[in-house]
Amino acid sequence: MKYIRPLVLLFLFSLVSETASAQLTWGFKGGLNLNTIHVNSDEYFLDDFGWQPGYHAGLFFQHELSDRTDAGADLLLSQRGFRYQEVPHILNYLTVPVYVQYRLLPEFHVQAGVSASLLLGYRIDRVKSTDMANDGSISLLGGATYVFNVNWQVSARYYHALAPYQEVEYIDAGGTDTDRIRYFNRTVELSIAFTVL
């Protein structure tokens, strides 16, 4: 996952460039994450995984492209993870979602895009871990926003990771690689946002 770090840095550079050169709407956002894991095999541990709540907080930026379309990006600290046999596994990320937003109605918008996430830390229950977690992830995102007024809005998004947070090779007693299991983050994000400008 060596490409994740440069990609996140490129997104951050783009945000700074846009802020300096264009009129942007920006503000603060935060809220609840509901997280779980998807395993690429039906044979392993599926009943042992559960949902784990987390949070996200940070900044959002939007630039109007047309009467109905905006380009946007967020810079968020995001807590994701899952529960395995009732034990919480917490993954803390710096997350940069980049998206296009379409205004179906003045107050109701839909959005789609991609998100790059850089892993900041991983803990199992309350113990810090270095257990094979990849240093980042790429996800597709889709969601909707409801705008109450010029300052306040709420939104819901779904993140579907394309790159696994972890890969495990299973080897039999003879040393033969029998399977490679990949674990993918799945996140529902519920946010409230305050527009500053």
C-alpha positions in Angstrom: 0.0 0.0 0.0 2.9 2.4 -0.6 0.8 4.4 -3.0 -1.6 5.5 -0.3 0.7 8.1 1.4 1.5 10.0 -1.8 -2.2 9.9 -2.8 -3.3 11.5 0.5 -0.5 14.1 0.2 -1.7 14.9 -3.3 -5.3 15.4 -2.1 -4.1 17.7 0.7 -2.0 19.7 -1.8 -5.1 20.0 -4.0 -7.1 21.3 -1.1 -4.6 24.0 -0.2 -4.3 25.0 -3.9 -8.1 25.3 -4.3 -8.4 27.3 -1.0 -5.8 29.7 -2.3 -7.1 30.1 -5.8 -10.9 29.7 -5.7 -13.9 30.8 -3.8 -14.8 27.9 -1.6 -17.5 27.1 0.8 -16.0 25.4 3.9 -16.8 24.5 7.4 -16.6 22.0 10.2 -18.2 18.5 10.3 -18.4 15.5 12.6 -20.5 12.6 13.6 -20.9 8.9 14.0 -19.3 6.0 12.1 -20.9 2.6 12.0 -18.2 0.1 11.0 -17.8 -3.5 10.2 -15.6 -5.8 8.1 -16.2 -7.8 4.9 -14.2 -11.1 4.4 -13.6 -12.3 0.8 -14.4 -15.9 1.8 -17.6 -17.5 3.0 -15.6 -20.1 4.9 -13.9 -18.0 7.6 -15.3 -16.5 10.8 -18.2 -14.6 9.3 -20.4 -15.0 12.3 -17.6 -13.7 14.6 -17.6 -10.2 13.1 -19.9 -7.4 14.3 -20.5 -3.6 14.0 -18.3 -1.2 15.9 -19.2 2.5 16.5 -16.7 5.2 16.0 -16.5 8.9 15.2 -15.2 11.4 12.6 -14.4 15.1 12.8 -12.7 17.6 10.6 -13.2 20.1 7.8 -15.1 20.1 4.5 -14.6 22.1 1.4 -16.9 22.6 -1.6 -16.6 24.5 -4.9 -19.5 25.3 -7.1 -19.0 23.9 -10.6 -22.4 24.8 -12.0 -26.0 25.7 -10.9 -26.5 22.1 -9.7 -23.1 20.6 -9.3 -20.3 21.0 -6.7 -16.9 19.4 -6.2 -16.0 18.7 -2.7 -13.3 17.3 -0.4 -13.1 16.6 3.3 -10.2 16.3 5.7 -11.2 14.0 8.6 -9.9 12.1 11.5 -12.0 9.0 11.3 -12.3 6.0 13.7 -13.2 2.8 12.0 -12.9 -0.9 12.8 -15.0 -3.8 13.7 -15.8 -6.2 16.6 -14.4 -9.7 16.5 -15.8 -12.2 19.0 -17.1 -9.1 20.9 -13.6 -7.5 21.2 -13.4 -4.1 19.5 -10.7 -3.5 16.9 -10.2 0.2 16.4 -8.4 1.7 13.3 -7.8 5.4 13.3 -7.4 7.1 9.9 -6.7 10.4 8.3 -9.3 10.3 5.6 -9.7 12.5 2.5 -13.0 11.9 0.7 -13.2 13.7 -2.8 -16.6 13.7 -4.4 -19.0 15.4 -6.9 -22.3 16.5 -5.5 -25.5 17.0 -7.5 -28.4 19.2 -6.2 -31.6 17.3 -6.9 -33.5 20.0 -5.0 -32.1 23.2 -3.3 -32.1 21.4 0.0 -31.4 17.8 -1.1 -28.1 16.7 -2.7 -26.6 13.4 -3.7 -22.9 12.7 -4.0 -20.4 10.1 -5.2 -16.6 9.8 -5.2 -13.5 8.2 -3.8 -11.8 8.3 -0.5 -8.1 7.8 0.5 -7.3 6.9 4.1 -4.0 6.8 5.9 -3.8 4.6 8.9 -2.6 6.5 12.0 -3.0 3.8 14.6 -4.6 0.4 15.4 -5.6 -1.1 18.7 -7.3 -4.2 19.9 -9.6 -3.4 22.8 -7.3 -0.9 24.7 -4.0 -2.3 23.5 -2.0 -0.7 20.7 -1.3 -3.2 17.9 1.0 -3.6 14.9 -0.9 -6.7 13.7 -0.4 -6.7 9.9 -2.7 -3.7 9.2 -2.0 -2.1 5.8 -1.0 1.6 6.0 -4.0 2.9 4.1 -7.1 2.2 2.0 -9.0 3.4 -1.0 -12.8 3.4 -0.9 -15.7 4.3 -3.1 -18.3 6.5 -1.5 -21.9 7.4 -2.1 -24.3 9.5 0.0 -26.9 12.2 0.4 -27.1 15.6 2.2 -30.0 17.6 3.5 -29.4 21.3 3.9 -31.5 23.0 6.7 -30.3 26.6 6.1 -27.2 28.5 4.9 -25.2 27.2 7.9 -26.4 23.7 8.9 -26.7 20.4 7.0 -26.8 16.7 7.8 -25.5 13.9 5.6 -25.2 10.1 5.3 -22.5 8.3 3.4 -21.5 4.7 2.7 -17.8 3.8 2.2 -17.0 0.6 0.3 -13.2 -0.2 0.7 -11.5 -1.5 -2.5 -8.2 -2.2 -0.8 -8.1 -4.5 2.2 -7.0 -3.2 5.6 -5.4 -6.6 6.2 -4.4 -9.8 4.2 -3.7 -13.2 5.8 -2.2 -16.2 4.1 -3.2 -19.6 5.4 -0.5 -22.3 5.0 -1.0 -26.0 5.7 1.4 -28.3 7.6 3.4 -29.0 4.4 4.1 -25.3 3.8 1.6 -24.9 0.9 -0.3 -21.7 0.7 -4.0 -22.8 1.0 -5.8 -19.5 1.0 -5.4 -15.8 1.1 -8.1 -14.0 3.2 -8.6 -10.3 2.7 -10.5 -8.1 5.2 -12.2 -4.9 3.8 -13.7 -2.0 5.8 -17.3 -1.1 5.4 -18.5 2.1 7.0 -21.7 4.1 7.3 -21.0 7.7 8.2 -23.7 10.0 9.7 -22.6 13.7 9.9 -23.7 17.1 10.9 -21.9 20.1 9.4 -21.6 23.8 10.0 -20.7 26.1 7.1 -18.4 28.9 8.0 -18.1 30.6 4.6 
